[in-house]
Structures are given as C-alpha cells and as structure tokens.
Amino acid sequence: MPVPCARFAFALLFMAVTAIQVPAAAAPDEPGVAVYAERRARLMAQMPKGAIAFINASKPLSDNLVYRPDSNFWYLVGIGEPNTVAVLRPDAPQGQRYTLFNETRHWETERWTGYRIGQEEAKTRFGVDAAYPIDDLDKQLPELLRDASSLWIYDGGDEKFRDRVTAAWKRQAVGKGVAMPVYELSPTIGQLRLIKGADEAGLLRHAVDLSVQAHLAALPLAQADTGEWALRAAILQVCASGGSAHMPYPPIVGSGANSVVPHYEEDSKLMKQGEMIVNDSACEYDMYAADVTRSYPVGGSYTPEQKAIYDIVYKAQEAGRAKARLGAEFHEINDATIEMVVDGLLQLGILKGDRAELIAKRGYRSFYPHGSSHWLGLDVHDVGSYEFSRADNSLPEKERMARRQALVTLKPGMAFTIEPGIYIPADSKDVDPKWWNIGVRIEDDFLMTEKGVECLSCALPRDTASLEKLIQAGAKRRGK
Ligand SMILES: [Mn+2]
C-alpha cells in the first residue's frame, strides 16, 4: 500500500463524490531570471580560466509542429525562441560575461513566426549583458574568440552551428603555437541538471499532480468496446487544460496484445472485456516531465492470473522503493526489482531454473526487458550524472553511459522513476497460455529530499482494489 498521506485521503474522499476528479493544485510560479543567472554562474564556475562557451537553441521546426526549446538551452537561458545563441565568458569583467545573439523584432516576420523578444527585451527582461542580431554572429566570432584559450560548445542538435564555430576557432589557432582545445559542454550541463533546485521540484510536482488527474480521468473509460484512443483523449484533455504546452511523450495505452509492448504508441485498438491495459501517460508542465504508469483490466476485474502478475510487479516496485535511500547507489533499485520479479515468476512456474543463474545471466529479460528507473526532469529520460573515474572506457559508448548513470549515489534533488514491469507475449515458449498477453507496469515518480525519498505520484491508487473500484464506477455511469 502507498504510504497514506493527507492528499491521498482527501483524493479518495473527493472521488467518492465525483468518481474521477481530484482538486487541482495551484500552478507554481515560473522561475525568475535570477534562477537562470544562478545556473549560468554555476556552469561558469566549473569552466577553466580563459574558457568561452557557446550554447545554441534547437533548430526551428516545420510549420505543423509546436516548437519546444532544447532542454539544455532552456535550463541555462530560459528563452524559448529558435535561432538564439548564448555566449558565456567567465573571465570577462562583470557585466560583459553574457552575450546573446537572437532574432530581431520585425513585424513582417513576427506575424508568421510569432512575437520575438528582440535585443532590447533580452537585456531588460532576461538579464543579458549584450544582445545582437543572430545574423551578426559570424561577423563577431573572431573578436569573441580572440583571447579565449578553450572552447566549449553545446550545439542544440545543430552540427552546422558547431562546424561554423569550430572553423572560426581553428582560424584563430593558426600561428598561436599552443593547444586550442574544444570541449563538449553537455556532460557538465547534465551534472547540473541532475540535482533539481526548489523551483524545479515545484514544477515537477505540478506536472505529476496533473498526470495523476489525467489518469483518474482515464480509468473509468477502461470499458469493453471502447477504443484505446478514448483513454488517450482523456489524458490529453486533462494535460492541455491544466496548461501543458507539450506532452513529454505520446500516451501509451496498450490493451491485450498491446499491453506487452512497453512503447506501444498507436492507441488504435478497440478494447475487449477482461484484457489488461498498460497506460503509461503523463503531462509536462512548464517544460518538466512526469512519467506515470498504471495497469488494469478492461471492465475492472483482475483475473487471478492478472492479479498474480500484478502482485509481483507491485512488490518489485516496493522493493525498489525501499532501496531508494540517500547515499544508496542508483542501481540498487533496479537490482531489487529484478530479484522480486525473478522470485515471483519462479513461484508461478513462468520462469524455470536456478535463481542465481537467472539473475546473473539475465534470464528474466524476455519478461522484464527494461530497467526499473531513469532520471526525470526537463526530459522524460533526463540527462544523468557521469562519474567518469569509475567508468570503464573500454566499453561501448552506450553501455558506458548506462553504467555511469548506474554508479550515481542518491542525493537530495535527484528525481527518478521506479517502474518494474512484466510482459508475457502470446506464444511464449513453455509458458501456460493462461498467462499470455498479460502486461503489467507500475511506474511512479520520486524525489530525493534531505529527509529521504518522496513519492510524487502515489496519490494515484496503485492497489488492485482501488483501481477496480474506479473502473467499475465508470461502468455504472455508462449504465452497463
Ligand atoms: Mn518511464
């Protein structure tokens, strides 16, 4: 059972009356310019003497997509416009360290692209020391780079930008006779982003609260002969009306055979009575992503088999949560969920063989193919920390990154998911067909605080009895 808290009790009381709604929490304030200034100061404090940093916004998108600022750019700059470049020079005198290149104000363009802040507002509203039109950047590069001794770049996914700046850098280097190093800035930004400040925790909390409401709106719709899209629509409606400008990821509403596909995003099948649904859906709020999953049967009555699998996943999540303590290593959470899944599946006869060997050789992967946890923040799979000294450089890049992330010890301000799952595809060899097409994932969002771990999403019921009640109430309302 989730730890009872006032919010949870109140939610239940309220749901008894309205069946689906939890009162909306007041939206937190947006972080002020001082918050972004402080982040830039922390970044500059980590750069060596003589460094210059270029941080590029992500490219504009095609017409029919909503622009979402690049997360690293947003974290440091807090301006959500494309064609913007921030330049940081830690050693420049106070008042000359932060230069911005951005689009100019020009109505004939703005009437198509939307309003722009221009150079004046960049200075008066966003704390920029000097602002120039983006078209001036190339012209100013030689002057900007002249006295720098190392170049740091975050290209926002635009390699051409990186090439332009490094080409100018190399031209500067000619004849200098010293090493002119170029560094990637994203690992340093990633380390900063791993620890959430109070402002970020507030926004994350609000994104999670909205997501809880979205799930409560979707649950009563888990009825036979209803489309997966009905649940998707309920989720989107709650997120959008709560102020989400974008979704952190497309809602995943998979029923029956789709419940065993962890990243099923079509949401296009008609649901049949008794099928399992894995609903992995969440809202973004002011750029911060939640990530919440609940699994329940169409019609609201778990079969004994579905309940047996659910109970294992539930216990696995609890075991993972028990490991989420200050100072613990991140991978301990995943390890605990694996042990619980293996034990449970051995007991049901779905896995066969030696426990230790199944764990060591990852013999559970056909039923539990993903890890239990990832960081959460501006990105749903947020950037993590990199404890370079403990990583084995002979490993392939992907594996190395995963290990670095796993070696992190848990500190206040870290936000992450715990989401074990079991998925039994049809035709699973040597598995009784009664288990086929049962997919279960339970995913909640957690924040480490000075006092320990806090579950942000546990106001949303996780126990089978409460989930059944919410779905059955939906059936009654439809007169079934
Ligand atoms: Mn997740």
Residues whose N, C-alpha, C, O or C-beta is under 5 A from the ligand:
A	BS01	MN	D291 T417
